[in-house]
Amino acid sequence: MRDPFRILNTLEAAYVLDVATGRGDFIKILRDNLKSYIKIIGVDSSDKNVDRAQKLFPENDIEIYQMNLESLRLDDNTFDLVTIADSLHHLENMEAIFSEMLRVLKPGGSLLVMEMYSDGDQTDAQQTHIMLHNWLAAIDRKLGVYHHNIYMQDEILSFMNKLGLDDLVVDAFYHPVDNPKDAKNCETLKRTCQESFKRLESLEDNEELIAEGDSLLDRINNIGCASASKLLIKGIKPLSNKKENLKEK
Ligand SMILES: C[S@@+](CC[C@H](N)C(=O)[O-])C[C@H]1O[C@@H](n2cnc3c(N)ncnc32)[C@H](O)[C@@H]1O
């Protein structure tokens, strides 16, 4: 399989910001694949995730901070590369957050988005992942936590197209799985289902979600699971503000 992160091998980005860093999985990918960097900063609002990511990266050139993405405590035009991975569907106010990401990105710098999608030609095992994700998202929503279903490719692309970036490059990829019923992966997912059943216990009108969870457990046993396909999208922040230029004409 071709390397989905080869786009990073050519990037010499001195100062990198990864937003919605979570536990730091994408920072590992940046650290291991960028051609060069001086510093990677990760930011997230969850104190638990920030704590875990801080412990994961003891190196001096990776720093993790707790921050709300809607009001980043960072200067304008600071970063050569700003990234967000596997998180669009967790952002309640996507416009405000991308406006902040673009504010701190230098003109000529790159914005990189990685996000799974739900449509297109995906295997039965990938469909299990999509259904499982959307079941977990429905439980979160019932508990008052913002969690959107996995977006379709057009939804992600039409959002990206509105940002006014130059040289947009779009790639789609997935990690093929030899045996989707592979015990380790499936055991983890089954544990996630069991934990979610416990979360459901406290909710009223939970019968439909419980039945859906039961059928998902059967599906994991019978078909297995593999990660949904992802889009990797890169664009450049224009050197001049196109909207300003238009006003001047
Ligand atoms: C799926 S996780 C991130 C995964 C991560 N990018 C990785 O590579 O492992 C989504 C993250 O978005 C964060 N998040 C959602 N809305 C946020 C906001 N407004 N400000 C800061 N973090 C936010 C959550 O705290 C959560 O850690």
The ligand as a MOL file (V3000), in Angstrom:
LIG
                    3D

  0  0  0     0  0            999 V3000
M  V30 BEGIN CTAB
M  V30 COUNTS 27 29 0 0 0
M  V30 BEGIN ATOM
M  V30 1 C -11.0140 12.2830 18.4420 0
M  V30 2 S -10.1930 13.2980 19.5220 0 CHG=1
M  V30 3 C -8.7160 13.7910 18.7500 0
M  V30 4 C -7.8180 12.7580 18.1620 0
M  V30 5 C -6.4080 13.2700 17.9340 0
M  V30 6 N -6.3280 14.2870 16.9180 0
M  V30 7 C -5.4270 12.1600 17.6440 0
M  V30 8 O -4.7430 12.2230 16.6190 0
M  V30 9 O -5.3190 11.2390 18.4600 0 CHG=-1
M  V30 10 C -11.0840 14.8430 19.4550 0
M  V30 11 C -10.5360 15.8870 20.4180 0
M  V30 12 O -11.1130 17.1640 20.1110 0
M  V30 13 C -11.0790 17.9090 21.3280 0
M  V30 14 N -11.9550 19.0830 21.1840 0
M  V30 15 C -13.2320 19.1260 20.7130 0
M  V30 16 N -13.6920 20.3990 20.7240 0
M  V30 17 C -12.6860 21.1820 21.2300 0
M  V30 18 C -12.5420 22.5840 21.4850 0
M  V30 19 N -13.5250 23.4520 21.2400 0
M  V30 20 N -11.3700 23.0230 21.9940 0
M  V30 21 C -10.3530 22.1520 22.2350 0
M  V30 22 N -10.4160 20.8090 22.0030 0
M  V30 23 C -11.5740 20.3290 21.5050 0
M  V30 24 C -11.5350 16.8950 22.3590 0
M  V30 25 O -11.1600 17.2600 23.6660 0
M  V30 26 C -10.8340 15.6010 21.8820 0
M  V30 27 O -9.6330 15.3600 22.5690 0
M  V30 END ATOM
M  V30 BEGIN BOND
M  V30 1 1 1 2
M  V30 2 1 2 3
M  V30 3 1 2 10
M  V30 4 1 3 4
M  V30 5 1 4 5
M  V30 6 1 5 6
M  V30 7 1 5 7
M  V30 8 2 7 8
M  V30 9 1 7 9
M  V30 10 1 10 11
M  V30 11 1 11 12
M  V30 12 1 11 26
M  V30 13 1 12 13
M  V30 14 1 13 14
M  V30 15 1 13 24
M  V30 16 1 14 15
M  V30 17 1 14 23
M  V30 18 2 15 16
M  V30 19 1 16 17
M  V30 20 1 17 18
M  V30 21 2 17 23
M  V30 22 1 18 19
M  V30 23 2 18 20
M  V30 24 1 20 21
M  V30 25 2 21 22
M  V30 26 1 22 23
M  V30 27 1 24 25
M  V30 28 1 24 26
M  V30 29 1 26 27
M  V30 END BOND
M  V30 END CTAB
M  END
